[in-house]
Amino acid sequence: MRRIGLLSDTHGYLDDRIHSFLKDCDEIWHAGDIGNAETAQILSDLKPFIAVSGNIDSPVFHKSYPLIQRFSCEETDVLMIHIGGYPGHYTPVARKELVASTPKLFISGHSHILKVIYDQKFQLLHINPGAAGIQGFHLIRTLVRFTIDKSVIKDLEVIELGRKGIIKM
């Protein structure tokens, strides 16, 4: 059983409380637009870290954090792409990956909009954790925690970090 902390679109900003929200997680996943090497280092120092590069991330990131990550967690096949869309509105890159080999869990970021949707067509769970940073048009900063137990995804929690312009202490 693995407890996952999932965030996206930090754009180089990490709320101090993120550490406490991620302390009980086994792994941290980042769905792109990390923002800078310092942010990636802080997160990777906390827990094992899996991430994809986003459209604002330097091409230097692509070596450590590719544009597409395909991996297994427990017995669950995971696909993560920063600009991937969502059920019924996948990007061409995401659609190609999904059609070639459908994962059980598809993660994307980019939109800054929190979404958790079960895709009936592909029989997968889609999660976009929204945006944890302060850049962008979103109003509420969010991240997600969940558990993967073999092939079961459960105990999903949405964590609101507050309005993007208000930093709570």
N, C-alpha and C positions, 0 to 999 in steps of 0.2 A: 504494500500500500504506500502510495506517494502523495504527499500534500504539495500542491503547486501554487505558487504565487505568480499571477500573470498580470503584466502591465504593458503599456504601449505609450508611444508619443510623449515621452518625458522631455524631449527637446533640451536635454542638458540640465533639467531641474529635478531634484529629488526632495520631496517633503520629508522633514526629519522623522515624521511618524511612520513613514514607509518601512523603516527598519523594524519597528515593533509589529507592524502588520505581517511582515515576512519572517519573523523570527521562528515561528512554529512550522514553517514550510520546509520541505526537503529540497526543493528546487525552485529557482526563479526563472521564468520565461519572459522574454521581452519581444513584442510583436513589431518592433521597428521604430525608427526615428528616436534612437537613443540620444543622439545629440552631440556627445563628445566622449572621448576616451575615459575621462575621469568618472563619468556616470557609469559607464560599463565596468570600470574597475571596482567602484564601490559595490555594485550589485554582485559582481563575480567574487568579491572578497567575502560577501555574506553567506552565499550558498552556491552549489553548482548552478551554472548560468548557461542558458541556451537562448540565443537571440537571432533575429534576422536584421539585416540592414534595411533602413527605410529611405525614402526619397530625399531626406535632408542629411543623411549620414554620408560622411566622406567615403569615397571609393576605397580608401585605406582600410575601412571597416570590413569590406567584403571578404577579406582573407579569413578573419576570425568569425564574422557574422555574415554569412551569405544571404542572397536575396530570397532563397527558398531553403527551408529546413524540413527534412523528412526524417522522422525518428520514431522509435518505440519507447513508450513509458509503460512499465508493467507489461500488459498484453494488449496495449492500445496503440494503434498506428496513428501518428500525429503529423499533420501538414501545417506549416506556418509560413505565411507570406504577408509582408506588410500591406501591399496594395492588392487585396484579394477579393474584395466585394463581399457579398453575403447571398444567402439562398435566393435564387431567381435573378440575381444581379451580379454574378461572378465576373471577374475580369477574364480576358482571354487566357492569360497565363494560368490563373487559378483553375479555370474550366478545363484546360488541357491536362493539368495535373490530376484533377478529380476524375476525369474520364479515364485516364490511363490506369489509375489505381486509386480507388476511393478509400480515404482514411476513415477512421471512426470519429476523429476530432479534427476540425479545420479551424485554425486561428488566423485572424487578420487584425490589422490596426488601421491606421491612416485616416479614417473618417472622424475620429475623435468622438464617435457615438457608441455608447455601450449597447451591445446587442448579444443576446443569447437566444439562438433560434435552432430548432431541430429541422433539418432539411429532409423532408419525406422522400424527395426524388433520389437523393444520393445516400439516404439512410445514415446521416452523420450529424453530429452536433457542431454548430458553428458558434464560436465565441469571439467577440471583439470586446476587449476590456475597457474601451473608451480611452481617454487621455488622462495620464497622471501628472502631466506637466502643466505649465501656465501659459504656453504659447498656443494660439489657435482660437477657433470660434466657440468651442464648448463652454458651457457655463459651470458645470460641476466636474471636478477632477475625480476619477474613479480608477479602481483596480479590482481584480477578481481573485478569489482563492477557491480552490476546489480540490477534491481528492480523486485519484485514480486508483481503483482497487481491481487489479487484473484487467478486465475489459469493461469495468463499470466506472462511469464518471458520476460522482455524487457530491453531496454536501457543498454545493456551489454557493458562495457568498459574494455579494457585491459590496465593496467598501467605498464609501464616499469620503473624499478627503476635503470636501468643502468647495465653495465657489472658487473659481480660478483666481479672482482678484483678492481673495481673503485667505490669509494664511493663519490657521488656528494653531495655537500652542497648547 
